[in-house]
Amino acid sequence: MAFDTEFLSTNIQVPTLNNLEDAFLLEGSEVIDYTHFSVALSSKTKFAIWVAWNIDGRNLKRIPRKGVGFFEDTRIPSESQAGNQLYKSNPLDRGHLARRVDLNWGDYDEAKKANSDSFVFTNIAPQMDSFNQSGKGGVWGKLENSLYDQIDMDRSRVSIIGGCIFHEDDRLYRGYKIPTEFYKTVLYEENGALKTKSFILTQDLTRLSFLDLEAFKTYEVAPAEIETKCNFTFDEAIHQVNEFDLNSIIPTERKPLIHTEDIKW
């Protein structure tokens, strides 16, 4: 099963693209389905506009990563997805957008299929190896774990929408724009009430050396800010429960999240 809009008690639809001309259409639809997640792929950047996935925390399985390789989606022309040609002989890692371990739930065969599907290039974006492998991601790589550690969620279920953010001045490398911002919107329920938090992982481009992405920082933002940057619209249910959007709070200055304890779930 792909991203389940009824995974939580509140029905959550995937984002609505404001410009369908930017999307790769598979059999007439911008939604491309995999096991436990779905993707909208940009025809312009060749990376995901959004990835939406479900996590069933009670049914996670330990599936080894060893022996599973990255692959192109055979339903999509190679020229429409950023494949291995981007990552050869350089310090770029193939970074998962929907985390592999998030997807590995259900019965063993289902979890194993989700594990394999997570390596499809439509779920991958370039990250510097020093960031992706050494833990320099800080709070970003611990968002989901932090939620499980701090909140007694209804049925231990989480839905997440995440992806790349691109700008006009992003660097080109081998014909691809390299994203220097990523976003996640995390949805969960506590005592029957839907809650949501949105985050951007960003970097000051004025301090950016070519392909040097070590200075990643994470900020909490309003879903509306992500919408503006990504040219899509979230389900209205997300806006109705987000404290920033409800109060029209978009800070002019804000501090990065340094520790997971800084997040007030």
Solvent accessible surface area in square Angstrom, and as a share of the most:
residue,aa,sasa,rsa
1,M,160,0.71
2,A,20,0.16
3,F,19,0.08
4,D,41,0.21
5,T,38,0.22
6,E,123,0.55
7,F,5,0.02
8,L,7,0.04
9,S,92,0.59
10,T,46,0.26
11,N,62,0.32
12,I,4,0.02
13,Q,86,0.38
14,V,31,0.18
15,P,2,0.01
16,T,89,0.52
17,L,16,0.08
18,N,88,0.45
19,N,65,0.33
20,L,95,0.47
21,E,159,0.71
22,D,41,0.21
23,A,8,0.06
24,F,30,0.12
25,L,84,0.42
26,L,29,0.15
27,E,171,0.77
28,G,65,0.62
29,S,43,0.28
30,E,38,0.17
31,V,44,0.25
32,I,0,0.00
33,D,70,0.36
34,Y,21,0.08
35,T,15,0.09
36,H,2,0.01
37,F,0,0.00
38,S,3,0.02
39,V,0,0.00
40,A,0,0.00
41,L,0,0.00
42,S,5,0.03
43,S,41,0.27
44,K,151,0.64
45,T,18,0.10
46,K,54,0.23
47,F,1,0.00
48,A,1,0.01
49,I,18,0.09
50,W,0,0.00
51,V,0,0.00
52,A,0,0.00
53,W,0,0.00
54,N,1,0.01
55,I,2,0.01
56,D,6,0.03
57,G,22,0.21
58,R,171,0.62
59,N,67,0.35
60,L,80,0.40
61,K,73,0.31
62,R,234,0.85
63,I,13,0.06
64,P,87,0.54
65,R,117,0.43
66,K,188,0.80
67,G,83,0.80
68,V,44,0.26
69,G,48,0.46
70,F,59,0.25
71,F,76,0.32
72,E,54,0.24
73,D,8,0.04
74,T,138,0.80
75,R,110,0.40
76,I,6,0.03
77,P,61,0.38
78,S,62,0.40
79,E,131,0.59
80,S,19,0.12
81,Q,1,0.01
82,A,1,0.01
83,G,0,0.00
84,N,55,0.28
85,Q,84,0.37
86,L,0,0.00
87,Y,6,0.02
88,K,115,0.49
89,S,117,0.75
90,N,34,0.17
91,P,56,0.36
92,L,6,0.03
93,D,22,0.11
94,R,62,0.23
95,G,1,0.01
96,H,35,0.15
97,L,15,0.07
98,A,0,0.00
99,R,49,0.18
100,R,41,0.15
101,V,76,0.44
102,D,4,0.02
103,L,0,0.00
104,N,3,0.01
105,W,29,0.10
106,G,14,0.13
107,D,92,0.48
108,Y,114,0.43
109,D,111,0.58
110,E,56,0.25
111,A,0,0.00
112,K,114,0.48
113,K,112,0.47
114,A,0,0.00
115,N,2,0.01
116,S,42,0.27
117,D,12,0.06
118,S,0,0.00
119,F,1,0.00
120,V,0,0.00
121,F,8,0.03
122,T,1,0.00
123,N,0,0.00
124,I,2,0.01
125,A,0,0.00
126,P,0,0.00
127,Q,12,0.05
128,M,20,0.09
129,D,51,0.26
130,S,30,0.19
131,F,11,0.04
132,N,65,0.33
133,Q,132,0.59
134,S,70,0.45
135,G,60,0.58
136,K,98,0.42
137,G,13,0.13
138,G,32,0.31
139,V,6,0.04
140,W,21,0.08
141,G,39,0.37
142,K,108,0.46
143,L,0,0.00
144,E,2,0.01
145,N,74,0.38
146,S,5,0.03
147,L,0,0.00
148,Y,67,0.26
149,D,120,0.62
150,Q,81,0.36
151,I,28,0.14
152,D,130,0.67
153,M,10,0.04
154,D,44,0.23
155,R,109,0.40
156,S,25,0.16
157,R,56,0.20
158,V,0,0.00
159,S,2,0.01
160,I,0,0.00
161,I,0,0.00
162,G,2,0.02
163,G,2,0.02
164,C,5,0.03
165,I,1,0.01
166,F,44,0.18
167,H,55,0.24
168,E,159,0.71
169,D,92,0.48
170,D,10,0.05
171,R,89,0.32
172,L,119,0.59
173,Y,34,0.13
174,R,108,0.39
175,G,67,0.65
176,Y,28,0.11
177,K,42,0.18
178,I,4,0.02
179,P,0,0.00
180,T,3,0.02
181,E,17,0.08
182,F,4,0.02
183,Y,1,0.00
184,K,10,0.04
185,T,0,0.00
186,V,0,0.00
187,L,0,0.00
188,Y,1,0.00
189,E,4,0.02
190,E,36,0.16
191,N,141,0.72
192,G,61,0.59
193,A,50,0.39
194,L,17,0.09
195,K,73,0.31
196,T,8,0.05
197,K,14,0.06
198,S,0,0.00
199,F,0,0.00
200,I,6,0.03
201,L,0,0.00
202,T,25,0.15
203,Q,20,0.09
204,D,65,0.34
205,L,45,0.23
206,T,124,0.72
207,R,152,0.55
208,L,14,0.07
209,S,65,0.42
210,F,105,0.44
211,L,18,0.09
212,D,55,0.29
213,L,1,0.01
214,E,79,0.35
215,A,38,0.30
216,F,18,0.07
217,K,86,0.36
218,T,4,0.02
219,Y,40,0.15
220,E,30,0.14
221,V,5,0.03
222,A,0,0.00
223,P,0,0.00
224,A,34,0.26
225,E,23,0.10
226,I,0,0.00
227,E,27,0.12
228,T,117,0.68
229,K,78,0.33
230,C,20,0.12
231,N,77,0.39
232,F,1,0.01
233,T,63,0.36
234,F,5,0.02
235,D,29,0.15
236,E,103,0.46
237,A,19,0.15
238,I,0,0.00
239,H,28,0.12
240,Q,109,0.48
241,V,53,0.31
242,N,1,0.01
243,E,85,0.38
244,F,32,0.13
245,D,30,0.15
246,L,108,0.54
247,N,96,0.49
248,S,97,0.63
249,I,73,0.37
250,I,101,0.51
251,P,42,0.26
252,T,141,0.82
253,E,151,0.68
254,R,81,0.30
255,K,178,0.76
256,P,37,0.23
257,L,26,0.13
258,I,110,0.56
259,H,110,0.49
260,T,25,0.15
261,E,121,0.54
262,D,61,0.31
263,I,2,0.01
264,K,149,0.63
265,W,29,0.10
